[in-house]
Amino acid sequence: MGIAESTPDELPSDAEEQLRHGEQQLELSGRRLRRLPSAVCALSRLQKLYVSGTGLRELPEEIEELRELRILALDFNKLERLPDGLCRLPRLTRLYLGGNRLLALPADFAQLQSLRCLWIEGNFLRRFPRPLLRLVALQSLQMGDNRLRALPAELPRMTGLRGLWLYGNRFEEFPPALLRMGRLHILDLDRNRLGGFPDLHPLRALRVFSYDHNPVTGPPRVADTVFLVGEGAVERMAERDEPTPRPPPRRPARAFEDEEEEDLLIGGRGPRALGAPGGSLPALEAAPGLGT
């Protein structure tokens, strides 16, 4: 028996039950939805909305009516563009857009000034979306499995960024802008086309660096406090005078955290996990304390 498809403009029959306990959370994942029911946009007090893996092709401009929304999951759908209305959600802190068909982000995306965690892996991005450069509060940016070849020189403007996942792109040279990201804790460049690395000691806050599945012959030069993942990493860490850093604990590939969780980099211990980013270092995998 297949999953029933909801009437386009109506809430699912179980929506009232979901909202009855005052949690202001609506779970629509796994249903067949070509478009978001317009009735959802009337739930002005909604704080968490999960619409993952539904076949969704479009979002209404009226989504901007969800002014209290904190978490929005739209991953594993068929979205080719985002409406400007999505950029007018003033309280949105976590946005999951992975596994869609996005080529770019709207210019107004920079209005999402509360955003702290953005997952946009597995899309068709060929250029780094410039509106992201204005999101100075963003801490966790997951851009794996896109088609990026370069990063903008202005990347260091993103002073809040602590975790950056760029695995599975098309970088042939280490992006120079990354050397000026002195506050970055986690950097994942697994599965690119990098033939070598510069000295990474300028990345003073770096704690985890993944470079596996690149055509390199050995690890980069990093501080002894950095945990390495890649060719020759085990041998390099064994040579250190200081004890080898503990490996990052395994976490769910994608977790939906409680709003109270402050540590966006490791994602907390939320009860739900969907999908896997495919990189050697999952985006919710980090050494203890990386959210500080």
C-alpha positions as CSV (number, residue, x, y, z in Angstrom):
1,M,0.0,0.0,0.0
2,G,1.5,3.4,-1.0
3,I,1.6,6.5,1.0
4,A,-1.5,8.6,0.6
5,E,-1.1,12.0,-1.1
6,S,-2.6,14.9,0.9
7,T,-5.1,17.3,-0.7
8,P,-2.9,20.2,-1.9
9,D,-4.4,23.0,0.2
10,E,-5.4,21.0,3.4
11,L,-3.5,19.9,6.4
12,P,-2.9,16.2,6.8
13,S,-5.5,14.5,9.0
14,D,-3.0,13.9,11.8
15,A,-1.8,17.5,11.9
16,E,-4.2,18.6,14.7
17,E,-3.0,15.7,16.8
18,Q,0.6,16.7,16.2
19,L,-0.1,20.2,17.3
20,R,-2.4,19.4,20.2
21,H,0.3,19.2,22.9
22,G,1.6,22.7,22.3
23,E,5.0,21.8,20.8
24,Q,4.3,23.8,17.6
25,Q,6.1,21.2,15.5
26,L,4.7,19.6,12.3
27,E,6.1,16.5,10.7
28,L,5.3,16.0,7.0
29,S,8.3,14.0,6.0
30,G,7.8,10.9,3.8
31,R,4.4,12.0,2.5
32,R,3.9,12.7,-1.2
33,L,3.6,16.5,-1.6
34,R,4.2,18.3,-4.8
35,R,3.7,21.6,-3.0
36,L,3.3,22.6,0.6
37,P,-0.3,22.8,1.6
38,S,-1.4,26.4,1.9
39,A,-3.0,25.7,5.3
40,V,0.5,25.1,6.7
41,C,1.4,28.7,6.1
42,A,-1.5,29.8,8.3
43,L,0.1,28.1,11.4
44,S,1.6,31.4,12.5
45,R,3.0,30.0,15.8
46,L,4.7,27.0,14.2
47,Q,8.4,26.7,15.3
48,K,9.6,23.4,13.6
49,L,8.6,22.2,10.2
50,Y,9.9,18.9,8.7
51,V,9.1,18.3,5.0
52,S,11.9,15.9,4.0
53,G,11.7,13.4,1.2
54,T,8.2,14.3,0.0
55,G,8.9,15.0,-3.7
56,L,8.2,18.7,-3.0
57,R,8.7,20.8,-6.2
58,E,7.8,24.3,-5.0
59,L,7.2,26.4,-2.0
60,P,4.5,29.2,-1.8
61,E,5.5,32.8,-1.1
62,E,3.2,32.6,1.8
63,I,5.8,30.6,3.8
64,E,6.9,34.0,5.0
65,E,3.8,34.0,7.3
66,L,5.6,31.4,9.5
67,R,7.3,34.2,11.5
68,E,8.1,32.1,14.5
69,L,9.8,29.2,12.6
70,R,13.1,28.1,14.0
71,I,13.8,24.9,12.2
72,L,12.9,24.1,8.6
73,A,13.8,20.8,6.9
74,L,13.3,20.6,3.1
75,D,15.9,18.1,2.2
76,F,15.6,15.2,-0.3
77,N,13.0,16.9,-2.4
78,K,12.9,18.3,-6.0
79,L,13.2,22.0,-5.4
80,E,14.8,23.9,-8.2
81,R,14.4,27.4,-6.7
82,L,13.5,29.0,-3.4
83,P,10.8,31.7,-3.1
84,D,11.8,35.1,-1.7
85,G,9.3,34.6,1.0
86,L,11.5,32.0,2.6
87,C,14.1,34.7,3.1
88,R,11.8,36.6,5.4
89,L,11.7,34.2,8.3
90,P,13.3,36.4,11.0
91,R,13.8,33.6,13.7
92,L,15.0,30.8,11.5
93,T,18.2,29.2,12.9
94,R,18.5,25.9,11.1
95,L,17.7,25.3,7.4
96,Y,18.2,21.9,5.7
97,L,18.1,22.0,1.9
98,G,20.3,19.1,1.0
99,G,19.5,16.7,-1.9
100,N,17.5,19.1,-4.0
101,R,18.1,20.6,-7.5
102,L,19.2,24.1,-6.5
103,L,21.5,26.0,-8.9
104,A,21.6,29.2,-6.7
105,L,20.1,31.0,-3.8
106,P,17.9,34.1,-3.9
107,A,19.6,37.5,-3.4
108,D,17.4,38.1,-0.4
109,F,18.8,35.0,1.3
110,A,21.1,37.3,3.2
111,Q,18.1,38.6,5.2
112,L,18.2,35.3,7.2
113,Q,20.4,37.0,9.9
114,S,19.4,34.5,12.6
115,L,20.6,31.5,10.6
116,R,23.3,29.5,12.3
117,C,23.2,26.2,10.5
118,L,22.7,25.7,6.8
119,W,22.8,22.3,5.0
120,I,22.8,22.6,1.2
121,E,24.8,19.5,0.3
122,G,23.9,17.4,-2.8
123,N,22.6,20.3,-5.0
124,F,24.0,21.7,-8.3
125,L,25.8,24.8,-7.1
126,R,28.7,25.8,-9.4
127,R,29.5,29.0,-7.6
128,F,29.6,29.9,-3.9
129,P,26.3,31.8,-3.3
130,R,27.3,35.4,-2.5
131,P,24.4,36.1,-0.2
132,L,26.0,33.7,2.3
133,L,28.9,36.1,2.8
134,R,26.5,38.4,4.7
135,L,25.5,35.8,7.2
136,V,28.0,36.6,9.8
137,A,26.3,34.6,12.5
138,L,26.3,31.3,10.5
139,Q,28.3,28.7,12.4
140,S,27.8,25.5,10.4
141,L,27.8,25.4,6.5
142,Q,27.4,22.0,4.8
143,M,28.1,22.3,1.0
144,G,29.4,18.8,0.2
145,D,28.6,17.1,-3.1
146,N,28.1,20.3,-5.2
147,R,30.1,21.5,-8.2
148,L,32.3,24.2,-6.6
149,R,35.7,24.9,-8.1
150,A,36.6,28.1,-6.1
151,L,35.7,30.1,-3.1
152,P,35.3,33.9,-3.0
153,A,38.2,36.0,-1.5
154,E,35.6,37.6,0.8
155,L,34.9,34.3,2.6
156,P,36.6,35.5,5.8
157,R,33.7,38.0,6.2
158,M,31.9,35.0,7.6
159,T,33.4,35.5,11.0
160,G,31.0,33.2,12.9
161,L,31.8,30.1,10.7
162,R,33.2,27.2,12.8
163,G,32.4,24.2,10.6
164,L,32.8,24.0,6.8
165,W,32.1,20.9,4.7
166,L,33.2,21.0,1.1
167,Y,33.7,17.3,0.3
168,G,32.8,16.0,-3.1
169,N,33.3,19.2,-5.0
170,R,35.7,20.0,-7.9
171,F,38.6,21.9,-6.2
172,E,41.9,21.3,-7.9
173,E,43.8,23.8,-5.7
174,F,43.5,24.6,-2.0
175,P,41.3,27.8,-2.0
176,P,43.5,30.7,-0.7
177,A,40.6,32.3,1.2
178,L,40.5,29.3,3.6
179,L,43.9,30.3,5.0
180,R,42.3,33.4,6.4
181,M,39.6,31.5,8.2
182,G,41.4,31.6,11.5
183,R,38.3,30.7,13.6
184,L,37.4,27.6,11.7
185,H,37.3,24.4,13.8
186,I,36.3,21.8,11.3
187,L,37.2,21.7,7.6
188,D,36.3,18.8,5.3
189,L,37.8,18.7,1.7
190,D,37.4,15.0,1.2
191,R,36.8,13.7,-2.4
192,N,38.1,16.7,-4.4
193,R,41.0,16.9,-6.9
194,L,43.6,18.5,-4.6
195,G,47.2,17.6,-5.4
196,G,48.7,19.3,-2.4
197,F,48.3,21.7,0.5
198,P,49.9,24.9,1.8
199,D,51.0,25.1,5.4
200,L,47.8,25.1,7.4
201,H,49.3,26.5,10.6
202,P,47.6,29.9,10.0
203,L,44.3,28.1,10.8
204,R,45.0,28.4,14.6
205,A,41.6,27.2,15.7
206,L,41.5,24.1,13.5
207,R,40.8,20.9,15.3
208,V,39.6,18.5,12.6
209,F,40.8,18.4,9.0
210,S,39.6,15.8,6.5
211,Y,41.4,15.5,3.1
212,D,40.8,11.8,2.2
213,H,40.3,10.6,-1.4
214,N,42.4,13.4,-3.0
215,P,45.4,12.7,-5.2
216,V,47.9,13.8,-2.5
217,T,50.9,11.8,-1.3
218,G,50.8,12.8,2.3
219,P,49.2,15.0,5.0
220,P,49.5,18.8,5.2
221,R,51.5,20.6,7.8
222,V,49.2,21.4,10.7
223,A,49.4,22.1,14.4
224,D,49.8,19.0,16.6
225,T,46.3,19.6,18.1
226,V,44.6,18.9,14.7
227,F,43.0,15.5,14.2
228,L,43.7,14.4,10.6
229,V,41.6,12.2,8.3
230,G,43.3,11.1,5.1
231,E,46.4,9.5,3.4
232,G,49.3,9.3,5.9
233,A,47.3,10.8,8.7
234,V,47.8,8.0,11.2
235,E,51.5,7.9,10.6
236,R,51.8,11.7,10.9
237,M,49.9,11.8,14.2
238,A,52.0,8.9,15.6
239,E,55.1,11.0,15.1
240,R,53.9,13.8,17.2
241,D,55.6,14.6,20.6
242,E,52.2,15.3,22.0
243,P,49.6,12.6,22.4
244,T,47.4,12.0,19.4
245,P,44.2,14.0,19.6
246,R,41.1,11.9,20.3
247,P,39.1,11.1,17.1
248,P,35.8,12.9,16.8
249,P,32.9,10.9,18.2
250,R,30.5,9.4,15.7
251,R,27.3,11.2,15.6
252,P,24.1,10.9,13.4
253,A,24.7,12.3,9.9
254,R,21.9,14.7,10.3
255,A,20.1,15.4,13.6
256,F,17.3,17.7,14.4
257,E,18.3,19.3,17.6
258,D,16.2,20.8,20.3
259,E,16.1,24.6,20.1
260,E,17.9,24.8,23.4
261,E,21.0,23.0,22.0
262,E,23.6,25.7,21.5
263,D,26.2,23.5,20.0
264,L,25.4,23.6,16.3
265,L,28.6,22.0,15.1
266,I,28.0,18.7,16.7
267,G,24.3,18.9,16.5
268,G,23.3,17.6,19.9
269,R,21.6,14.3,20.4
270,G,18.3,14.9,18.6
271,P,16.0,11.9,18.3
272,R,15.7,12.1,14.5
273,A,18.3,11.5,11.8
274,L,17.8,11.5,8.1
275,G,20.1,10.9,5.2
276,A,23.9,10.9,5.1
277,P,26.1,13.5,3.5
278,G,28.5,11.0,2.1
279,G,31.7,12.6,3.2
280,S,34.4,11.0,5.2
281,L,33.7,13.3,8.1
282,P,29.9,13.6,8.7
283,A,28.8,17.1,9.4
284,L,27.7,16.4,12.9
285,E,31.0,14.7,13.7
286,A,33.4,16.8,15.8
287,A,35.7,16.8,18.8
288,P,34.1,17.6,22.1
289,G,33.5,21.3,22.8
290,L,33.7,22.5,19.2
291,G,30.6,24.6,19.7
292,T,32.3,27.1,21.9
